Amino acid sequence: MTHLLELIANGVSLGLLYSLITLGFVIIFKATRVVNFAHASFLLLGVYVVAAAQPRLGFAAAAVLGLAVTGLLALVAERLLIARIDQRDHHAMAIVTIGLNVVLTAELTRRLGERMLPLGAPWDGHVVHLGPLSLPLTVVITVVAVPLLIGGLTALLTLTGWGLAMRASIADAEGAALVGIRLRRVSALAWGTAGLLAATAGIGLASFPNPGVSVSLGAVAIAAFPAAIIGGFDSLGGAIVGGLIVGVVQVLVSGYQDALSFLGLGVGDVVAYLVMIVVLLWRPSGLFGSKEISRV
């Protein structure tokens, strides 16, 4: 029973980090109707900056630098690449993000090589004992801090002018522009916010018990992609639920790998995609995604 509870706690922690990544996907999609395929490389860049800078600056300053660099890069990508494309051509914008992901991943792979950079977080290596449970301090911090961060982001989207402008631009972009909402500014803020969320999630994913920053971290972040589809690509609540489902299922299946050996090795790595397929067969727009109706 103790082992099961520890797995669930670790799964919730991983799921909350996936939720942050998924929220980045959803915010960009809601603001611009574009799937950002460069999101995982944004995450890897942010956490790489933290790991590379922390020996000289200390962890706190390096974390701020990593967040700033990633948010700024996302903003620049939107201004220099996405904003120059016809906003009705969503396929072209998606292809541009694929190209950006290839360039960023190639450069980060060249810099990291086979190395594993330690993150240097002050909570690395610490374990908390809660009754019979022994959990990494990272798990406890994630379970407490990420819901607060998501709550702040939700308030930002529902109570501020930016959130209202984004919702209006989604409902009717042309009408929003006519009443004075600057769609370009909404898009830029969405990209910058998504970059900050990606870097924050990267810090959590690279922390203990994970060994640090390597190229494979980008592949881990891609597991958030099925989470976005499970929840529904245009639903903020669905992003959180999808992330939690993927995180908990992935950790439980990996934790009971021996009992599930008849399914083959590495089933934990693909279970998120299996869940995604089942959900799509049941609800093609995801659990909380809205159905689009086209008049012919």
TORPA-999578 format. One record per residue (C-alpha): x negated, y negated, z; residue in one letter. Coordinates in pm, whole numbers, padded with zeros to 5 digits, always signed. Layout:
BEGIN
XYZA;...
END
This chain:
BEGIN
+00000+00000+00000M;-00285-00238+00086T;-00443-00173-00253H;-00113-00251-00428L;-00068-00579-00237L;-00426-00683-00319E;-00366-00608-00686L;-00043-00812-00684I;-00220-01107-00518A;-00501-01090-00774N;-00246-01057-01053G;-00053-01364-00937V;-00379-01561-00921S;-00476-01453-01273L;-00122-01519-01394G;-00128-01875-01258L;-00452-01942-01446L;-00293-01800-01762Y;+00001-02031-01694S;-00229-02334-01705L;-00366-02224-02042I;-00017-02146-02171T;+00111-02486-02058L;-00157-02641-02279G;-00026-02442-02578F;+00332-02542-02501V;+00268-02913-02439I;+00091-02950-02774I;+00361-02747-02948F;+00641-02952-02794K;+00472-03280-02886A;+00353-03196-03238T;+00508-02857-03332R;+00154-02725-03387V;+00001-02404-03245V;-00348-02501-03131N;-00573-02205-03213F;-00876-02396-03076A;-00740-02393-02720H;-00956-02100-02605A;-01272-02269-02734S;-01172-02590-02550F;-01162-02381-02232L;-01500-02225-02302L;-01656-02563-02375L;-01526-02715-02052G;-01652-02439-01827V;-01983-02424-02016Y;-02039-02794-01943V;-01966-02730-01574V;-02210-02437-01553A;-02484-02617-01748A;-02459-02942-01552A;-02406-02816-01197Q;-02776-02739-01117P;-02859-03110-01167R;-02535-03285-01070L;-02384-03052-00813G;-02058-02863-00867F;-01808-03144-00798A;-01966-03393-01039A;-02020-03118-01298A;-01652-03018-01273A;-01543-03378-01332V;-01783-03397-01628L;-01646-03070-01773G;-01288-03192-01742L;-01374-03527-01898A;-01564-03374-02190V;-01286-03127-02270T;-01008-03383-02242G;-01206-03627-02458L;-01283-03361-02719L;-00915-03265-02745A;-00827-03633-02781L;-01090-03688-03050V;-00978-03374-03237A;-00623-03508-03243E;-00730-03857-03357R;-00984-03753-03621L;-00824-03434-03754L;-00460-03376-03664I;-00340-03737-03689A;-00475-03765-04046R;-00257-03481-04175I;+00104-03519-04283D;+00289-03454-03955Q;+00551-03249-04141R;+00286-03005-04266D;+00253-02787-03956H;+00076-02508-04144H;-00208-02740-04247A;-00249-02864-03891M;-00260-02507-03757A;-00526-02414-04015I;-00735-02715-03906V;-00725-02590-03547T;-00847-02248-03667I;-01141-02416-03839G;-01215-02622-03528L;-01208-02304-03317N;-01459-02134-03551V;-01700-02430-03533V;-01678-02468-03155L;-01709-02095-03089T;-02013-02067-03318A;-02190-02355-03143E;-02111-02225-02793L;-02221-01874-02894T;-02551-02020-03019R;-02604-02202-02690R;-02499-01918-02457L;-02631-01620-02652G;-02630-01314-02427E;-02667-01524-02111R;-02429-01528-01815M;-02440-01873-01653L;-02337-01885-01284P;-02062-02140-01222L;-02206-02248-00885G;-01866-02311-00725A;-01882-02354-00345P;-01618-02081-00297W;-01812-01819-00496D;-01896-01506-00296G;-01653-01585-00011H;-01384-01334+00089V;-01080-01410+00306V;-00922-01146+00532H;-00544-01181+00566L;-00435-00895+00789G;-00523-00575+00604P;-00586-00766+00279L;-00932-00873+00166S;-00910-01135-00109L;-01168-01351-00283P;-01139-01713-00166L;-01089-01803-00534T;-00758-01615-00530V;-00632-01804-00224V;-00736-02142-00367I;-00572-02062-00702T;-00243-01948-00545V;-00225-02270-00340V;-00367-02527-00582A;-00225-02425-00919V;+00145-02450-00814P;+00071-02800-00680L;-00093-02892-01010L;+00199-02751-01210I;+00444-02940-00985G;+00256-03265-01050G;+00256-03201-01423L;+00629-03123-01418T;+00697-03450-01237A;+00484-03630-01495L;+00687-03483-01778L;+01030-03541-01622T;+00990-03868-01434L;+00755-04082-01643T;+00793-04276-01964G;+00547-04046-02137W;+00754-03739-02054G;+01071-03913-02171L;+00897-04021-02492A;+00778-03666-02558M;+01123-03518-02502R;+01275-03780-02728A;+01020-03716-03004S;+01097-03343-02988I;+01470-03393-03008A;+01457-03641-03296D;+01118-03770-03408A;+01260-04016-03659E;+01511-04155-03410G;+01244-04182-03141A;+01022-04380-03377A;+01310-04613-03462L;+01361-04702-03094V;+00994-04787-03053G;+00836-04467-02923I;+00482-04432-03053R;+00466-04073-03171L;+00089-04088-03228R;+00032-04191-02867R;+00257-03909-02742V;+00061-03660-02953S;-00278-03789-02831A;-00175-03771-02465L;-00044-03418-02515A;-00375-03303-02662W;-00578-03472-02388G;-00362-03318-02115T;-00391-02973-02273A;-00770-03009-02279G;-00776-03090-01907L;-00556-02788-01830L;-00783-02560-02035A;-01097-02673-01851A;-00926-02634-01512T;-00818-02279-01598A;-01169-02202-01720G;-01318-02296-01383I;-01082-02050-01215G;-01149-01772-01466L;-01527-01807-01430A;-01521-01810-01048S;-01592-01515-00815F;-01520-01224-00843P;-01585-01288-01214N;-01959-01318-01277P;-01973-01656-01447G;-01967-01818-01790V;-02031-01611-02102S;-01900-01603-02457V;-01653-01331-02358S;-01463-01585-02145L;-01310-01722-02465G;-01167-01379-02540A;-01018-01361-02188V;-00846-01693-02249A;-00685-01557-02567I;-00479-01325-02341A;-00278-01638-02260A;-00152-01644-02618F;+00091-01350-02570P;+00197-01516-02243A;+00309-01822-02439A;+00505-01605-02682I;+00663-01400-02403I;+00785-01712-02224G;+00888-01894-02541G;+00658-02135-02717F;+00871-02442-02647D;+00951-02377-02281S;+00741-02513-01993L;+00913-02282-01744G;+00867-01994-01984G;+00493-02070-02001A;+00465-02021-01625I;+00677-01705-01620V;+00493-01561-01921G;+00155-01627-01761G;+00260-01459-01436L;+00400-01155-01619I;+00081-01107-01819V;-00149-01161-01520G;+00033-00923-01283V;+00086-00649-01544V;-00274-00672-01664Q;-00421-00642-01313V;-00182-00361-01206L;-00253-00153-01516V;-00630-00206-01483S;-00612-00124-01110G;-00433+00205-01175Y;-00637+00289-01485Q;-00720+00638-01353D;-00353+00729-01303A;-00274+00594-01650L;-00568+00762-01822S;-00325+00955-02049F;-00263+00619-02222L;-00632+00592-02310G;-00920+00377-02187L;-00886+00001-02192G;-00506-00001-02186V;-00529-00296-01945G;-00681-00505-02224D;-00389-00448-02461V;-00096-00426-02221V;-00021-00799-02262A;+00034-00744-02633Y;+00253-00438-02568L;+00473-00643-02334V;+00485-00920-02596M;+00609-00677-02863I;+00879-00538-02632V;+00999-00888-02543V;+01004-00999-02906L;+01210-00695-03003L;+01460-00795-02735W;+01443-01175-02767R;+01264-01293-03085P;+01224-01648-02949S;+01078-01533-02616G;+01241-01516-02274L;+01310-01890-02249F;+01242-02013-02602G;+01513-02202-02786S;+01664-02058-03101K;+01622-02271-03410E;+01919-02280-03644I;+01860-02383-04004S;+02147-02498-04226R;+02113-02365-04580V;
END
